Amino acid sequence: MRVLPHKLFRHGMEAVFSLSLVLICFVAILGLLSLSFPQGMNLRDLIARGEAASLRGSFPSDGRDVAITGSLKRRDQIARLSRISRKVKDKASDDIAWEDSETGMSLGSRHAIQTFDDASATIAFDEKNVLDLAENSLIVLKGFESAPDGSDRKASLIVLGGELRGSISGRGKDSLHVEVQVANGVARIRSTPDRKTPTSFRVKVNEDQTSTLSVHDGEAEVVSGGESVVVKPNQVIEVPSTGRPSAPRSLPNAPALLSPSSGARYLYRSLPPRVTFSWRDVPGANGYRFALATDRGFQEVVYETDVSEAELAFGNLSAGEFYWRVSTIMGDLEGTPSRARRFHMQQDARPPALSVVWPEGPLTEEKIVIRGTTDPGSRVFVSNLEVDVSATGQFSGEIVLKRGTNLVVVEAVDEAGNTTYESQTIKVE
């Protein structure tokens, strides 16, 4: 049977149209999948960079690479995501798509975590060993190993971008050694059992893949370009994208904090007051990083910002205990934070106590003394004139009356602004 040319043409066009629909659907599916991956880092780049970095590092104890498991199981848990702020995504080793992270979730070998603009996250191995990710950071947990009794614990991770801050303990079974891998080097941070304070450090990976390691407390060993360098407390080292690391340099000194003093208390009745924080200028500084948290370890940060002046006012704090600290910025270096100071915000809506001893009348003298007691720390006004109040709350004040009937008002005002009144009509003949 002979097939006409126009039928052949029609069948050909139908085939082309069907193939086009298949291609369009395929591209649409790829587009949807790409939305599941964090911006700026696709899955192929993550795997390639992570695998390349994992070939360079090993723990110095036995020279063996940490074993990498294939899937995330309960028994494979390395750490947990103890805190997240704003947009944070993660991807387990056997997952294709990135997912929104949840506080408290388990993290296993080759688990990746990424933060975005103004976001942060905390990875906790336990209560005393934590890692904080700043905004726009990406890390991969490489592995974890420990002795059968749970001691001599070692964790390794790869920092692919952004900033990582760590605090590790060296006391008993809480001790942890951390190996941080960057593009061209390995930093081994070891806690020591005789240390009463945690070992704290900061790793920053720049866009050109150069890295800086700052040690605030403790020591670290950096291996890069076939050279090993020890970084001591309050020192920083640069690791280039290729070649050997720089010699350690001293970090900028922390500023001396001025106000509020340690243990300061701010009382308020309904609206919390603005708190003005101040510190001494450090010569040569071009800025400061201010941090405010609800815990001494600064895991629960309320506010953190860079300022150019040695002062900052902040308001709208809820009732509770707060800690604040400041570090110096010189060029691209951030120094060790100052020792944290603690202060309290306390809401008090209870009026102060007030007891007045009124003179018995009628009186013949125009000058009289009003006495009484109130809560210690309160101010007392007698007919709008402030009188002295002792440390125990006793007060007395002389006022001048006029002939005839006088209305005398005594007012007590506490630190929070709560007020109590008493009044009496006194007649002078």
C-alpha positions as CSV (number, residue, x, y, z in Angstrom):
1,M,0.0,0.0,0.0
2,R,1.3,3.4,-0.9
3,V,1.5,6.1,1.8
4,L,0.7,9.6,0.6
5,P,3.4,12.3,1.2
6,H,1.1,14.5,3.2
7,K,0.3,11.7,5.6
8,L,4.0,11.1,6.1
9,F,4.5,14.8,6.9
10,R,1.6,14.7,9.4
11,H,3.0,11.6,11.2
12,G,6.4,13.3,11.3
13,M,5.0,16.5,12.9
14,E,3.1,14.5,15.5
15,A,6.4,12.7,16.4
16,V,8.3,15.9,16.7
17,F,5.5,17.4,18.8
18,S,5.4,14.4,21.2
19,L,9.2,14.6,21.6
20,S,9.0,18.3,22.3
21,L,6.4,17.7,25.1
22,V,8.7,15.0,26.7
23,L,11.6,17.4,26.7
24,I,9.6,20.2,28.1
25,C,8.4,18.0,31.0
26,F,11.9,16.8,31.6
27,V,13.2,20.4,31.9
28,A,10.3,21.3,34.2
29,I,11.1,18.4,36.5
30,L,14.8,19.5,36.6
31,G,13.8,23.0,37.4
32,L,11.6,21.9,40.3
33,L,14.4,19.8,41.7
34,S,16.8,22.7,41.5
35,L,14.6,24.7,43.7
36,S,15.1,22.1,46.4
37,F,18.9,22.8,46.5
38,P,20.3,25.7,48.4
39,Q,21.2,28.7,46.2
40,G,24.8,29.0,45.3
41,M,25.7,25.3,45.9
42,N,24.3,22.5,43.8
43,L,24.5,18.9,44.7
44,R,27.3,18.1,42.2
45,D,29.5,20.9,43.5
46,L,28.9,19.8,47.1
47,I,29.8,16.2,46.4
48,A,32.9,17.1,44.4
49,R,34.2,19.6,46.9
50,G,33.4,17.4,49.9
51,E,35.1,14.4,48.4
52,A,38.2,16.3,47.4
53,A,38.5,17.8,50.9
54,S,37.9,14.4,52.6
55,L,41.0,13.0,50.8
56,R,43.3,15.5,52.5
57,G,42.5,15.1,56.2
58,S,43.0,12.4,58.8
59,F,43.3,12.4,62.6
60,P,46.9,12.5,63.7
61,S,46.5,9.7,66.3
62,D,46.7,6.7,63.9
63,G,46.9,8.2,60.4
64,R,43.6,6.6,59.3
65,D,40.7,8.4,57.7
66,V,37.5,8.4,59.7
67,A,35.0,5.9,58.3
68,I,32.1,7.4,56.4
69,T,28.8,5.7,56.6
70,G,26.3,5.6,53.8
71,S,23.0,6.4,55.4
72,L,21.7,8.2,58.5
73,K,20.5,5.8,61.2
74,R,19.9,6.3,64.8
75,R,23.1,4.5,65.8
76,D,25.0,6.6,63.3
77,Q,24.1,9.9,65.0
78,I,27.1,12.2,65.3
79,A,25.5,15.3,66.7
80,R,22.2,17.2,66.7
81,L,21.0,20.5,65.4
82,S,20.4,22.2,68.7
83,R,19.4,25.6,67.4
84,I,18.4,27.3,64.2
85,S,17.6,30.9,63.3
86,R,15.7,31.8,60.2
87,K,16.4,29.9,56.9
88,V,18.6,26.8,57.4
89,K,18.6,23.7,55.2
90,D,20.3,20.3,55.5
91,K,20.8,17.2,53.4
92,A,21.6,13.7,54.7
93,S,24.1,11.6,52.8
94,D,21.5,9.4,51.1
95,D,19.1,12.2,50.3
96,I,18.8,14.0,46.9
97,A,17.0,17.2,47.9
98,W,17.8,19.7,50.6
99,E,15.1,20.1,53.2
100,D,14.2,22.8,55.8
101,S,16.1,22.0,59.0
102,E,14.3,21.4,62.3
103,T,15.6,22.1,65.8
104,G,16.7,18.9,67.6
105,M,17.2,16.8,64.5
106,S,19.9,14.1,64.3
107,L,23.0,14.6,62.2
108,G,25.1,11.7,60.8
109,S,28.2,11.2,58.7
110,R,28.2,13.2,55.5
111,H,25.3,15.3,56.6
112,A,25.4,18.8,55.1
113,I,24.1,22.0,56.7
114,Q,23.7,25.4,55.0
115,T,22.6,28.7,56.4
116,F,21.4,31.7,54.4
117,D,21.2,35.5,54.8
118,D,20.8,36.5,58.5
119,A,20.5,32.9,59.5
120,S,22.6,30.8,61.9
121,A,22.6,27.3,63.4
122,T,24.3,25.4,66.3
123,I,25.5,21.9,66.0
124,A,25.9,20.2,69.4
125,F,27.9,17.0,70.1
126,D,26.8,17.4,73.7
127,E,26.1,20.3,76.1
128,K,29.7,21.3,76.3
129,N,30.9,20.8,72.7
130,V,29.2,23.0,70.1
131,L,29.8,24.5,66.7
132,D,28.1,27.7,65.5
133,L,27.5,28.4,61.9
134,A,27.2,32.1,60.8
135,E,25.0,33.3,57.9
136,N,25.7,32.0,54.4
137,S,27.8,29.1,55.6
138,L,28.0,25.5,54.4
139,I,29.6,22.5,56.2
140,V,29.7,18.7,55.8
141,L,30.1,16.5,58.9
142,K,32.7,14.0,57.7
143,G,32.8,11.5,60.5
144,F,33.1,10.7,64.2
145,E,35.0,8.1,66.2
146,S,35.7,7.3,69.9
147,A,37.2,4.7,72.2
148,P,34.8,1.8,73.3
149,D,34.3,3.5,76.7
150,G,33.2,6.7,75.0
151,S,36.4,8.6,75.7
152,D,39.0,10.1,73.2
153,R,36.2,11.4,71.0
154,K,37.1,12.9,67.6
155,A,34.9,14.6,65.1
156,S,35.8,15.8,61.6
157,L,34.0,18.2,59.3
158,I,34.5,20.1,56.0
159,V,33.9,23.8,55.8
160,L,33.0,24.7,52.2
161,G,32.1,28.3,52.8
162,G,31.2,30.9,55.4
163,E,32.1,31.1,59.1
164,L,32.3,28.5,61.8
165,R,32.9,29.1,65.5
166,G,33.6,26.3,68.0
167,S,33.8,25.7,71.7
168,I,35.1,22.3,72.9
169,S,35.6,20.9,76.4
170,G,38.7,19.1,77.7
171,R,37.2,17.8,80.9
172,G,36.8,14.0,81.4
173,K,34.6,12.2,78.9
174,D,33.2,15.5,77.7
175,S,36.5,16.1,75.9
176,L,36.4,16.3,72.1
177,H,39.0,16.8,69.4
178,V,37.9,18.5,66.2
179,E,39.4,18.4,62.8
180,V,38.3,21.1,60.4
181,Q,39.1,20.8,56.7
182,V,39.2,23.8,54.3
183,A,40.2,24.1,50.7
184,N,43.9,23.8,51.2
185,G,44.5,22.8,54.8
186,V,43.5,20.9,57.9
187,A,43.1,22.5,61.4
188,R,43.3,20.1,64.3
189,I,41.9,21.6,67.5
190,R,42.6,19.5,70.5
191,S,41.1,20.0,74.0
192,T,43.4,19.2,77.0
193,P,42.1,17.7,80.2
194,D,43.8,20.2,82.5
195,R,41.9,23.2,81.0
196,K,39.1,24.7,83.1
197,T,37.9,26.8,80.2
198,P,36.7,25.5,76.8
199,T,38.9,25.7,73.8
200,S,37.4,28.2,71.4
201,F,38.2,28.9,67.8
202,R,36.9,30.5,64.6
203,V,37.3,29.4,61.0
204,K,36.3,31.6,58.1
205,V,36.4,30.5,54.4
206,N,36.4,33.4,51.9
207,E,35.0,33.5,48.4
208,D,38.5,33.0,46.9
209,Q,38.8,29.9,49.0
210,T,41.5,31.4,51.3
211,S,40.8,30.7,55.0
212,T,41.6,32.2,58.3
213,L,41.8,30.3,61.7
214,S,41.6,32.3,64.9
215,V,42.2,30.6,68.3
216,H,40.8,32.5,71.2
217,D,41.5,30.0,73.9
218,G,43.5,26.7,73.6
219,E,45.7,25.7,70.7
220,A,45.3,24.3,67.2
221,E,47.6,22.7,64.6
222,V,47.2,23.8,61.0
223,V,48.6,21.6,58.2
224,S,48.8,23.1,54.7
225,G,51.2,22.8,51.8
226,G,53.3,20.2,53.5
227,E,53.9,22.5,56.5
228,S,52.5,22.2,60.1
229,V,52.0,25.4,62.2
230,V,50.9,25.6,65.8
231,V,48.4,28.5,66.5
232,K,48.3,29.6,70.2
233,P,45.8,31.6,72.1
234,N,44.9,35.0,70.7
235,Q,46.5,34.2,67.4
236,V,45.3,34.0,63.8
237,I,46.7,32.3,60.7
238,E,45.9,32.6,57.0
239,V,45.7,29.5,54.8
240,P,45.9,30.4,51.1
241,S,44.1,28.5,48.4
242,T,47.5,27.0,47.4
243,G,50.8,26.9,49.1
244,R,51.9,27.2,52.7
245,P,50.1,28.9,55.5
246,S,51.3,32.3,56.9
247,A,53.0,32.8,60.2
248,P,50.7,33.3,63.2
249,R,49.8,36.8,64.0
250,S,48.3,38.3,67.2
251,L,44.6,39.0,67.3
252,P,43.4,42.5,68.2
253,N,42.9,43.1,71.9
254,A,39.4,43.0,73.4
255,P,38.0,46.4,74.5
256,A,37.5,47.2,78.2
257,L,33.7,47.2,79.0
258,L,32.3,50.2,80.7
259,S,28.5,50.1,81.1
260,P,26.4,48.4,82.2
261,S,28.4,47.0,85.1
262,S,28.4,43.3,85.8
263,G,25.2,42.4,87.7
264,A,23.4,45.6,86.9
265,R,19.6,45.5,87.2
266,Y,17.1,47.4,85.2
267,L,13.6,47.7,86.8
268,Y,10.6,48.7,84.7
269,R,6.9,48.9,85.3
270,S,5.4,48.3,81.8
271,L,7.8,49.1,79.0
272,P,11.5,48.0,79.3
273,P,14.0,50.9,79.1
274,R,16.7,51.2,76.4
275,V,20.0,49.9,77.6
276,T,23.1,51.9,76.5
277,F,26.2,49.7,76.2
278,S,29.6,51.3,76.2
279,W,33.3,50.3,76.1
280,R,36.7,51.8,75.7
281,D,38.0,52.6,72.2
282,V,40.9,50.4,71.1
283,P,43.6,52.3,69.2
284,G,43.7,51.3,65.5
285,A,40.3,49.6,65.6
286,N,38.0,50.3,62.6
287,G,34.9,48.6,64.3
288,Y,33.6,46.3,66.9
289,R,31.3,43.3,67.0
290,F,28.7,43.4,69.7
291,A,26.9,40.3,70.9
292,L,23.9,39.9,73.3
293,A,22.7,36.6,74.5
294,T,20.6,34.9,77.2
295,D,23.3,32.4,78.2
296,R,27.0,32.8,79.2
297,G,28.2,30.6,76.4
298,F,26.4,32.8,73.8
299,Q,24.5,29.9,72.2
300,E,21.2,31.8,72.5
301,V,22.2,35.0,70.8
302,V,19.5,37.7,71.0
303,Y,21.3,40.3,68.9
304,E,24.7,40.6,67.1
305,T,26.0,43.4,65.0
306,D,29.0,45.3,63.9
307,V,29.3,49.0,64.9
308,S,31.9,51.7,64.2
309,E,31.6,53.5,67.6
310,A,32.3,52.3,71.1
311,E,28.7,52.6,72.1
312,L,25.4,50.9,71.3
313,A,21.8,51.5,72.5
314,F,19.4,48.6,72.4
315,G,15.8,48.3,73.7
316,N,12.7,46.2,73.8
317,L,14.3,43.4,76.0
318,S,12.0,41.1,77.8
319,A,12.4,40.3,81.5
320,G,15.3,38.0,82.3
321,E,19.0,37.6,82.5
322,F,21.3,38.7,79.7
323,Y,25.0,38.6,78.8
324,W,27.0,40.9,76.5
325,R,30.5,41.1,75.1
326,V,32.4,43.0,72.5
327,S,35.3,42.1,70.2
328,T,37.6,44.4,68.2
329,I,37.8,44.5,64.4
330,M,40.9,45.6,62.7
331,G,40.9,45.2,58.9
332,D,39.7,41.7,58.2
333,L,40.5,40.4,61.6
334,E,38.2,40.0,64.6
335,G,39.8,39.7,68.0
336,T,39.0,37.5,71.0
337,P,35.7,38.6,72.6
338,S,35.9,40.4,75.9
339,R,34.9,38.7,79.1
340,A,31.1,38.6,79.2
341,R,29.1,40.8,81.5
342,R,25.7,39.9,83.0
343,F,22.7,42.1,83.7
344,H,19.0,41.7,84.6
345,M,15.8,43.1,83.1
346,Q,13.2,42.9,85.9
347,Q,9.5,43.9,85.5
348,D,8.0,45.2,88.7
349,A,4.4,46.4,88.9
350,R,4.1,46.3,92.7
351,P,3.7,49.8,94.3
352,P,6.3,50.6,97.1
353,A,5.2,50.4,100.7
354,L,4.6,53.8,102.4
355,S,3.8,54.6,106.0
356,V,3.6,58.2,107.2
357,V,3.6,59.6,110.7
358,W,1.2,62.5,110.5
359,P,1.3,65.3,113.2
360,E,-1.9,65.7,115.3
361,G,-3.7,69.0,114.9
362,P,-4.7,71.6,114.9
363,L,-1.1,73.1,114.8
364,T,0.2,76.4,115.9
365,E,3.6,76.2,114.1
366,E,3.9,76.8,110.3
367,K,7.1,74.6,110.1
368,I,6.6,70.9,110.6
369,V,8.5,67.6,110.0
370,I,6.9,64.7,108.1
371,R,8.4,61.3,108.9
372,G,7.7,57.8,107.7
373,T,9.1,54.6,106.0
374,T,9.1,53.2,102.5
375,D,10.9,50.5,100.5
376,P,14.7,51.0,100.5
377,G,15.8,52.6,97.2
378,S,12.6,54.5,96.7
379,R,12.4,58.3,96.4
380,V,10.0,60.3,98.6
381,F,8.4,63.6,97.8
382,V,6.5,65.7,100.4
383,S,4.4,68.4,98.8
384,N,6.5,68.0,95.7
385,L,9.8,68.5,97.6
386,E,12.1,65.5,97.6
387,V,13.4,64.4,101.0
388,D,16.2,62.2,102.1
389,V,15.6,58.4,102.4
390,S,18.0,56.2,104.5
391,A,19.3,52.9,103.4
392,T,16.6,51.2,105.5
393,G,13.8,53.2,103.9
394,Q,13.2,55.8,106.7
395,F,12.6,59.4,105.6
396,S,12.0,62.8,107.1
397,G,11.5,66.2,105.7
398,E,10.6,69.7,106.9
399,I,7.8,71.7,105.1
400,V,6.3,75.1,105.6
401,L,2.5,75.4,105.9
402,K,0.3,78.4,105.7
403,R,-2.3,79.6,108.1
404,G,-5.6,77.7,107.7
405,T,-6.2,74.4,106.0
406,N,-3.3,72.6,104.1
407,L,-3.5,69.5,102.0
408,V,-0.1,67.6,102.4
409,V,0.7,64.8,99.9
410,V,3.5,62.3,100.4
411,E,4.5,60.3,97.4
412,A,6.9,57.3,97.2
413,V,8.4,56.3,93.8
414,D,10.4,53.1,93.4
415,E,13.1,52.3,90.8
416,A,10.6,50.9,88.3
417,G,8.4,54.0,88.5
418,N,5.6,52.6,90.6
419,T,4.0,55.1,92.9
420,T,2.2,55.1,96.3
421,Y,0.5,58.2,97.7
422,E,-0.8,59.2,101.2
423,S,-2.4,62.5,101.9
424,Q,-3.6,64.4,105.0
425,T,-5.5,67.7,105.7
426,I,-3.6,69.7,108.3
427,K,-4.9,72.9,109.9
428,V,-2.7,75.7,111.2
429,E,-4.3,78.1,113.7
